[in-house]
Amino acid sequence: YQGCLCLTLMAVVGCVPMESRALRQVSAVVETPPVETAGDAADDPAIWVNPLDPLQSLVIGTDKQRGLHVYDLEGRLLQTLPGGRMNNVDLRDGLVVNGHAVVLVAASNRSDQSIALYLLDPATRLLTPVGQSVPTGFADPYGLCMYASPDGGHYIFVNDSGNGRFRQWRIRADGAEIVAEMVREFLVGSQAEGCAADDETGALYVAEEDHGFWRYRAAADGGDERREIDRVGGRSGLVADLEGVAIWHGRDGRGYVLLSNQGANRYTVYRREGDNAFVGQFQIIDDAARGIDGTSETDGLAVTSRPLGPRFPDGMLVVQDGSNLPRGQQQNFKFLSWRDVARALGIADAG
């Protein structure tokens, strides 16, 4: 078929137009200061959207040699919380503690093999440790993501590095105390880290680093049933490692699922709806005018579709930069306008 890449019958996924395989280019509009620790340190971000003033929203990033960092939308560092080797971070609002809805932030802590918990104060935009952590029972807790179910339940997923074992905890409040109950365990097959749960559709997306990209059910009774979205060497040309996962929520159940293809220094995009059809891929390049370098070797990423002011009218994508050129600088995080990503890929801004 002229103009198409037709895959073999051994992996029947249809005919992918060649133009959709083209590697598009986007630049960041904001970057954070380098993290304070050298080497492989910055890893995973999460975005908190301030419901009263979107311009006062935050990015929380992990430093897996030290703790957590909190940034504003200008990339300025607002807070550092030393607390251990925090690897992945996520957040959800709506958990009722002592009669008040709170913003709960969770991070996988490799120093004491736990889930570290924090509360985010919308008034001060600062994090406070809860004072108790959740033992994982893992030798090395690695990836983490959160899920808020339609029935009001709050959950945390964590995996163990090396063996692909996931555990799921339900989080609830008993007065002022936060209680965690493990409700599920399943095996992916080999090392996984990146994951993201879709609160609306109940999908759990998991990146198995050397093999493939999977869709599970996020519900506590989801078991180990899964569906393959893509694989290393598959329909979009994925290259190991597969890392961070994030979801851009569009209207009427539409939107996009993003995957950091760390091994190829690019980002792959799939449809949120239906069978998660492949959309396209892009790389983040230098912006000489702004003095912001491109990205490579990205571990974690986060995205929101909520408007965050004139710089991010259709939402924002945040990615970890594993190199942060020029050479010699510590790693950092880059902020991109989703509108720039959508235009580069030729997709509708509204999903």
Salt bridges, closest charged atoms under 4 A:
GLU31 OE1 - LYS334 NZ 3.30
GLU36 OE1 - ARG66 NH1 2.13
ASP40 OD2 - LYS64 NZ 3.15
ASP43 OD2 - LYS64 NZ 2.78
ASP63 OD2 - HIS69 NE2 3.44
ASP72 OD2 - ARG76 NE 2.76
GLU74 OE1 - ARG311 NH1 3.11
ASP90 OD1 - ARG92 NH1 3.48
ASP140 OD2 - ARG110 NH2 2.79
GLU185 OE2 - ARG165 NH1 2.74
GLU185 OE1 - ARG167 NE 2.49
ASP198 OD1 - HIS249 NE2 3.70
ASP198 OD2 - ARG272 NE 2.61
ASP199 OD2 - ARG92 NE 2.90
GLU200 OE1 - ARG272 NH2 2.80
ASP221 OD1 - ARG217 NH2 3.12
GLU228 OE2 - ARG231 NE 3.01
ASP252 OD2 - ARG254 NH1 3.82
GLU273 OE2 - ARG271 NH1 3.69
ASP287 OD2 - ARG290 NH1 2.68
ASP293 OD1 - LYS334 NZ 3.21
ASP299 OD2 - LYS64 NZ 3.52
ASP314 OD2 - ARG339 NE 2.61
ASP321 OD2 - LYS334 NZ 2.70
ASP349 OD2 - ARG339 NE 3.61
